[in-house]
Amino acid sequence: MTLITPTHRSVSYPVSPLASLLSLTRDFDRLFETAAQARDTQVAFVPSVELRENVDRVQVILELPGVDRSAVSVTFHDGVLTISGERKAEAPAESEVVRSERSYGRFERQVNVAYPVDSSKIVAGYKDGILTVTLPKGPEARPKTIDVAAN
């Protein structure tokens, strides 16, 4: 078995750890530039979701910056909360926009709720581009304390 070992270093081979780090930095810059160029094509708007839960309720919070409250629809059916809507693009003058990284369009997010929900008490609120949907758990989903009897 023959082992091949390099006998000399290439001129472009980084010699110091700092040079390796700089090379890595350049590679990351190229990666992000490529991603940014790809984003120049229209990308769908997907709002971020945060889920919170305690003993009594489940809360679903969506970030909807630039979305008018009237453009949002909230439904709950068969344990699935569906939030949909649209963020519309503003029509700029031809000479205004050279590049845009903002996303627009229709969106839909669905959250499966594993607990029985009292659907008559679901509440949705919208303030400063944040939608908060509160789903109260049904009585059968709440923990029940059972007294232990002495024999």
TILOVO-697199 format. One record per residue: residue number from 1; chain; x, y, z of N, C-alpha, C in turn. Coordinates in nm, 3 decimals, decimal comma, always signed. Example, Ala and Ser with C-alpha at 12.3 -4.5 7.8 and 13.67 -1.06 7.14 Angstrom:
2
  pos  unit     n.c1     n.c2     n.c3    ca.c1    ca.c2    ca.c3     c.c1     c.c2     c.c3
    1     A   +1,319   -0,569   +0,780   +1,230   -0,450   +0,780   +1,320   -0,330   +0,780
    2     A   +1,285   -0,225   +0,708   +1,367   -0,106   +0,714   +1,290   +0,003   +0,787
//
This chain:
151
  pos  unit     n.c1     n.c2     n.c3    ca.c1    ca.c2    ca.c3     c.c1     c.c2     c.c3
    1     A   +0,084   -0,117   +0,000   +0,000   +0,000   +0,000   +0,088   +0,123   +0,000
    2     A   +0,056   +0,214   -0,090   +0,136   +0,334   -0,103   +0,058   +0,453   -0,049
    3     A   +0,120   +0,528   +0,036   +0,060   +0,650   +0,088   +0,109   +0,766   +0,005
    4     A   +0,016   +0,850   -0,035   +0,055   +0,969   -0,110   +0,055   +1,085   -0,012
    5     A   +0,167   +1,148   +0,001   +0,178   +1,264   +0,090   +0,226   +1,382   +0,009
    6     A   +0,172   +1,499   +0,038   +0,217   +1,616   -0,037   +0,361   +1,650   -0,001
    7     A   +0,434   +1,689   -0,099   +0,574   +1,724   -0,075   +0,593   +1,874   -0,066
    8     A   +0,495   +1,950   -0,111   +0,504   +2,096   -0,101   +0,364   +2,154   -0,088
    9     A   +0,358   +2,277   -0,044   +0,230   +2,346   -0,028   +0,201   +2,432   -0,149
   10     A   +0,075   +2,439   -0,182   +0,033   +2,527   -0,289   +0,044   +2,671   -0,241
   11     A   +0,068   +2,761   -0,332   +0,081   +2,902   -0,297   -0,051   +2,955   -0,241
   12     A   -0,164   +2,904   -0,288   -0,294   +2,955   -0,242   -0,339   +2,893   -0,111
   13     A   -0,267   +2,795   -0,061   -0,303   +2,729   +0,065   -0,278   +2,822   +0,181
   14     A   -0,378   +2,849   +0,265   -0,356   +2,940   +0,379   -0,258   +2,880   +0,478
   15     A   -0,165   +2,961   +0,520   -0,060   +2,914   +0,608   -0,096   +2,934   +0,754
   16     A   -0,163   +3,043   +0,785   -0,194   +3,071   +0,925   -0,341   +3,047   +0,954
   17     A   -0,375   +3,027   +1,081   -0,516   +3,011   +1,117   -0,598   +3,135   +1,081
   18     A   -0,538   +3,252   +1,090   -0,608   +3,375   +1,054   -0,643   +3,375   +0,906
   19     A   -0,553   +3,327   +0,823   -0,580   +3,320   +0,680   -0,695   +3,223   +0,653
   20     A   -0,699   +3,113   +0,726   -0,809   +3,017   +0,710   -0,942   +3,081   +0,748
   21     A   -0,941   +3,158   +0,856   -1,062   +3,226   +0,901   -1,108   +3,328   +0,798
   22     A   -1,015   +3,403   +0,740   -1,051   +3,502   +0,637   -1,109   +3,433   +0,514
   23     A   -1,052   +3,319   +0,478   -1,103   +3,244   +0,364   -1,245   +3,196   +0,393
   24     A   -1,269   +3,147   +0,514   -1,401   +3,102   +0,554   -1,501   +3,218   +0,550
   25     A   -1,457   +3,334   +0,596   -1,542   +3,453   +0,595   -1,581   +3,489   +0,451
   26     A   -1,485   +3,483   +0,360   -1,515   +3,512   +0,219   -1,615   +3,411   +0,163
   27     A   -1,598   +3,284   +0,201   -1,692   +3,181   +0,155   -1,833   +3,209   +0,204
   28     A   -1,847   +3,248   +0,332   -1,979   +3,280   +0,386   -2,038   +3,402   +0,316
   29     A   -1,955   +3,503   +0,290   -2,003   +3,621   +0,220   -2,059   +3,584   +0,083
   30     A   -1,987   +3,497   +0,011   -2,035   +3,452   -0,120   -2,167   +3,375   -0,107
   31     A   -2,177   +3,293   -0,004   -2,299   +3,217   +0,019   -2,419   +3,309   +0,041
   32     A   -2,401   +3,411   +0,126   -2,511   +3,503   +0,154   -2,543   +3,593   +0,035
   33     A   -2,441   +3,630   -0,044   -2,467   +3,709   -0,165   -2,552   +3,628   -0,262
   34     A   -2,521   +3,499   -0,275   -2,598   +3,412   -0,364   -2,741   +3,400   -0,314
   35     A   -2,758   +3,387   -0,182   -2,892   +3,378   -0,125   -2,969   +3,508   -0,147
   36     A   -2,901   +3,620   -0,132   -2,966   +3,750   -0,152   -3,007   +3,768   -0,298
   37     A   -2,925   +3,722   -0,389   -2,960   +3,731   -0,531   -3,081   +3,644   -0,560
   38     A   -3,086   +3,527   -0,498   -3,200   +3,437   -0,517   -3,327   +3,500   -0,459
   39     A   -3,313   +3,579   -0,352   -3,429   +3,644   -0,291   -3,485   +3,756   -0,376
   40     A   -3,408   +3,803   -0,473   -3,459   +3,910   -0,559   -3,581   +3,865   -0,636
   41     A   -3,597   +3,735   -0,655   -3,719   +3,684   -0,713   -3,826   +3,690   -0,603
   42     A   -3,950   +3,696   -0,640   -4,057   +3,710   -0,541   -4,062   +3,589   -0,448
   43     A   -4,053   +3,615   -0,320   -4,059   +3,509   -0,218   -4,190   +3,525   -0,143
   44     A   -4,254   +3,413   -0,112   -4,383   +3,416   -0,043   -4,366   +3,468   +0,100
   45     A   -4,467   +3,536   +0,147   -4,468   +3,587   +0,284   -4,512   +3,475   +0,377
   46     A   -4,429   +3,442   +0,474   -4,460   +3,339   +0,573   -4,441   +3,401   +0,711
   47     A   -4,550   +3,434   +0,780   -4,537   +3,497   +0,912   -4,480   +3,402   +1,016
   48     A   -4,402   +3,458   +1,108   -4,346   +3,380   +1,218   -4,454   +3,350   +1,321
   49     A   -4,445   +3,232   +1,382   -4,545   +3,188   +1,480   -4,477   +3,158   +1,612
   50     A   -4,545   +3,194   +1,721   -4,501   +3,157   +1,856   -4,619   +3,090   +1,924
   51     A   -4,594   +2,976   +1,989   -4,698   +2,904   +2,062   -4,669   +2,913   +2,211
   52     A   -4,773   +2,941   +2,288   -4,762   +2,945   +2,434   -4,872   +2,858   +2,491
   53     A   -4,840   +2,790   +2,599   -4,941   +2,703   +2,661   -4,927   +2,708   +2,811
   54     A   -5,042   +2,706   +2,879   -5,043   +2,685   +3,023   -5,158   +2,589   +3,053
   55     A   -5,193   +2,575   +3,179   -5,294   +2,478   +3,220   -5,430   +2,508   +3,158
   56     A   -5,462   +2,637   +3,141   -5,596   +2,677   +3,099   -5,613   +2,706   +2,950
   57     A   -5,502   +2,736   +2,879   -5,518   +2,784   +2,743   -5,395   +2,755   +2,657
   58     A   -5,418   +2,769   +2,527   -5,311   +2,767   +2,428   -5,319   +2,900   +2,355
   59     A   -5,205   +2,966   +2,336   -5,203   +3,092   +2,262   -5,116   +3,075   +2,138
   60     A   -5,166   +3,128   +2,028   -5,092   +3,129   +1,902   -5,071   +3,275   +1,866
   61     A   -4,944   +3,312   +1,848   -4,909   +3,452   +1,822   -4,838   +3,458   +1,687
   62     A   -4,886   +3,543   +1,598   -4,826   +3,560   +1,466   -4,778   +3,703   +1,447
   63     A   -4,662   +3,716   +1,385   -4,612   +3,848   +1,346   -4,663   +3,877   +1,206
   64     A   -4,743   +3,982   +1,193   -4,802   +4,018   +1,065   -4,774   +4,164   +1,031
   65     A   -4,648   +4,203   +1,023   -4,619   +4,344   +0,994   -4,668   +4,382   +0,855
   66     A   -4,733   +4,497   +0,847   -4,781   +4,546   +0,719   -4,906   +4,479   +0,669
   67     A   -4,970   +4,396   +0,752   -5,093   +4,329   +0,711   -5,211   +4,399   +0,778
   68     A   -5,307   +4,442   +0,697   -5,425   +4,506   +0,751   -5,511   +4,403   +0,824
   69     A   -5,566   +4,441   +0,937   -5,648   +4,350   +1,019   -5,763   +4,291   +0,938
   70     A   -5,821   +4,367   +0,849   -5,933   +4,318   +0,769   -5,891   +4,213   +0,667
   71     A   -5,761   +4,198   +0,643   -5,711   +4,099   +0,546   -5,675   +3,967   +0,613
   72     A   -5,708   +3,952   +0,743   -5,674   +3,830   +0,818   -5,800   +3,751   +0,849
   73     A   -5,792   +3,620   +0,829   -5,903   +3,530   +0,859   -5,855   +3,424   +0,957
   74     A   -5,935   +3,399   +1,062   -5,902   +3,298   +1,163   -6,018   +3,199   +1,172
   75     A   -5,988   +3,069   +1,155   -6,090   +2,965   +1,169   -6,036   +2,852   +1,256
   76     A   -6,128   +2,782   +1,322   -6,092   +2,665   +1,402   -6,191   +2,555   +1,369
   77     A   -6,136   +2,440   +1,323   -6,223   +2,329   +1,284   -6,148   +2,197   +1,305
   78     A   -6,212   +2,103   +1,373   -6,155   +1,969   +1,397   -6,014   +1,974   +1,457
   79     A   -5,993   +2,063   +1,553   -5,864   +2,070   +1,621   -5,754   +2,140   +1,544
   80     A   -5,790   +2,207   +1,435   -5,689   +2,279   +1,354   -5,725   +2,427   +1,349
   81     A   -5,632   +2,510   +1,396   -5,647   +2,655   +1,387   -5,582   +2,698   +1,256
   82     A   -5,658   +2,768   +1,172   -5,606   +2,815   +1,044   -5,611   +2,967   +1,042
   83     A   -5,496   +3,027   +1,013   -5,487   +3,172   +1,002   -5,438   +3,201   +0,861
   84     A   -5,515   +3,280   +0,788   -5,477   +3,312   +0,651   -5,500   +3,459   +0,625
   85     A   -5,441   +3,506   +0,517   -5,457   +3,645   +0,481   -5,365   +3,682   +0,368
   86     A   -5,342   +3,812   +0,355   -5,257   +3,859   +0,247   -5,188   +3,988   +0,287
   87     A   -5,059   +3,995   +0,254   -4,985   +4,120   +0,269   -4,966   +4,174   +0,128
   88     A   -5,028   +4,288   +0,102   -5,027   +4,345   -0,033   -4,906   +4,436   -0,052
   89     A   -4,852   +4,428   -0,172   -4,738   +4,514   -0,208   -4,789   +4,654   -0,240
   90     A   -4,712   +4,750   -0,196   -4,743   +4,888   -0,232   -4,690   +4,909   -0,373
   91     A   -4,761   +4,984   -0,452   -4,718   +5,008   -0,589   -4,627   +5,131   -0,594
   92     A   -4,496   +5,110   -0,597   -4,405   +5,225   -0,603   -4,395   +5,280   -0,745
   93     A   -4,352   +5,404   -0,754   -4,325   +5,461   -0,886   -4,209   +5,385   -0,949
   94     A   -4,201   +5,385   -1,080   -4,098   +5,307   -1,149   -3,957   +5,343   -1,104
   95     A   -3,932   +5,467   -1,075   -3,796   +5,510   -1,041   -3,763   +5,494   -0,893
   96     A   -3,858   +5,447   -0,811   -3,833   +5,441   -0,667   -3,755   +5,318   -0,622
   97     A   -3,794   +5,200   -0,665   -3,735   +5,078   -0,612   -3,635   +5,020   -0,709
   98     A   -3,516   +4,998   -0,657   -3,413   +4,933   -0,736   -3,403   +4,787   -0,695
   99     A   -3,423   +4,762   -0,565   -3,416   +4,627   -0,511   -3,508   +4,617   -0,391
  100     A   -3,574   +4,505   -0,377   -3,661   +4,484   -0,263   -3,641   +4,343   -0,210
  101     A   -3,622   +4,331   -0,079   -3,608   +4,202   -0,014   -3,731   +4,170   +0,070
  102     A   -3,834   +4,252   +0,057   -3,957   +4,230   +0,130   -4,040   +4,126   +0,056
  103     A   -4,123   +4,056   +0,130   -4,208   +3,954   +0,068   -4,355   +3,991   +0,086
  104     A   -4,433   +3,953   -0,012   -4,575   +3,986   -0,015   -4,652   +3,864   -0,060
  105     A   -4,783   +3,875   -0,051   -4,868   +3,772   -0,105   -4,955   +3,707   +0,000
  106     A   -5,027   +3,603   -0,045   -5,117   +3,529   +0,043   -5,035   +3,438   +0,134
  107     A   -5,088   +3,416   +0,253   -5,024   +3,325   +0,348   -5,131   +3,244   +0,418
  108     A   -5,088   +3,130   +0,469   -5,175   +3,046   +0,551   -5,087   +2,968   +0,647
  109     A   -5,121   +2,975   +0,774   -5,051   +2,897   +0,877   -5,155   +2,813   +0,949
  110     A   -5,121   +2,688   +0,974   -5,212   +2,599   +1,045   -5,141   +2,544   +1,168
  111     A   -5,217   +2,534   +1,278   -5,164   +2,480   +1,402   -5,260   +2,372   +1,450
  112     A   -5,207   +2,251   +1,467   -5,287   +2,142   +1,524   -5,288   +2,157   +1,675
  113     A   -5,406   +2,158   +1,733   -5,420   +2,171   +1,878   -5,460   +2,034   +1,932
  114     A   -5,374   +1,978   +2,015   -5,392   +1,840   +2,062   -5,492   +1,830   +2,178
  115     A   -5,544   +1,941   +2,226   -5,635   +1,941   +2,339   -5,776   +1,974   +2,294
  116     A   -5,878   +1,926   +2,368   -6,013   +1,974   +2,341   -6,020   +2,123   +2,372
  117     A   -6,082   +2,199   +2,283   -6,090   +2,344   +2,298   -6,236   +2,385   +2,309
  118     A   -6,262   +2,480   +2,398   -6,395   +2,539   +2,409   -6,406   +2,644   +2,299
  119     A   -6,452   +2,601   +2,182   -6,450   +2,688   +2,064   -6,538   +2,813   +2,078
  120     A   -6,636   +2,810   +2,167   -6,722   +2,927   +2,185   -6,650   +3,040   +2,257
  121     A   -6,535   +3,010   +2,316   -6,461   +3,112   +2,392   -6,328   +3,150   +2,328
  122     A   -6,304   +3,111   +2,203   -6,181   +3,149   +2,133   -6,184   +3,299   +2,109
  123     A   -6,071   +3,365   +2,137   -6,061   +3,510   +2,122   -5,939   +3,541   +2,036
  124     A   -5,953   +3,636   +1,943   -5,841   +3,682   +1,860   -5,829   +3,833   +1,874
  125     A   -5,706   +3,879   +1,897   -5,680   +4,022   +1,907   -5,565   +4,061   +1,816
  126     A   -5,568   +4,185   +1,768   -5,467   +4,233   +1,673   -5,420   +4,370   +1,716
  127     A   -5,291   +4,384   +1,742   -5,236   +4,513   +1,783   -5,093   +4,525   +1,732
  128     A   -5,062   +4,637   +1,669   -4,927   +4,668   +1,621   -4,868   +4,556   +1,535
  129     A   -4,949   +4,495   +1,450   -4,899   +4,392   +1,360   -4,880   +4,255   +1,425
  130     A   -4,931   +4,238   +1,547   -4,920   +4,110   +1,617   -5,061   +4,055   +1,638
  131     A   -5,085   +3,934   +1,587   -5,214   +3,867   +1,605   -5,198   +3,766   +1,717
  132     A   -5,286   +3,771   +1,817   -5,284   +3,676   +1,927   -5,419   +3,604   +1,931
  133     A   -5,415   +3,472   +1,916   -5,536   +3,391   +1,923   -5,527   +3,306   +2,049
  134     A   -5,626   +3,319   +2,136   -5,629   +3,245   +2,261   -5,737   +3,137   +2,252
  135     A   -5,694   +3,012   +2,273   -5,784   +2,898   +2,266   -5,795   +2,837   +2,406
  136     A   -5,908   +2,859   +2,475   -5,923   +2,803   +2,609   -5,940   +2,651   +2,600
  137     A   -5,868   +2,580   +2,685   -5,881   +2,435   +2,688   -6,016   +2,398   +2,748
  138     A   -6,074   +2,291   +2,696   -6,199   +2,239   +2,751   -6,175   +2,179   +2,887
  139     A   -6,280   +2,161   +2,969   -6,263   +2,109   +3,104   -6,196   +1,971   +3,107
  140     A   -6,220   +1,890   +3,003   -6,161   +1,756   +3,001   -6,010   +1,760   +2,973
  141     A   -5,958   +1,872   +2,925   -5,815   +1,884   +2,898   -5,737   +1,937   +3,017
  142     A   -5,808   +1,993   +3,114   -5,741   +2,051   +3,231   -5,709   +1,940   +3,332
  143     A   -5,599   +1,953   +3,401   -5,566   +1,851   +3,502   -5,670   +1,848   +3,614
  144     A   -5,697   +1,731   +3,661   -5,793   +1,716   +3,769   -5,720   +1,660   +3,891
  145     A   -5,743   +1,723   +4,004   -5,683   +1,677   +4,128   -5,777   +1,572   +4,189
  146     A   -5,717   +1,460   +4,224   -5,796   +1,350   +4,280   -5,752   +1,330   +4,425
  147     A   -5,850   +1,336   +4,514   -5,821   +1,314   +4,656   -5,797   +1,166   +4,680
  148     A   -5,698   +1,139   +4,762   -5,668   +1,000   +4,797   -5,733   +0,973   +4,933
  149     A   -5,820   +0,874   +4,936   -5,891   +0,840   +5,059   -5,807   +0,746   +5,143
  150     A   -5,816   +0,763   +5,273   -5,745   +0,673   +5,365   -5,830   +0,548   +5,390
  151     A   -5,769   +0,433   +5,393   -5,843   +0,306   +5,417   -5,849   +0,277   +5,563
//
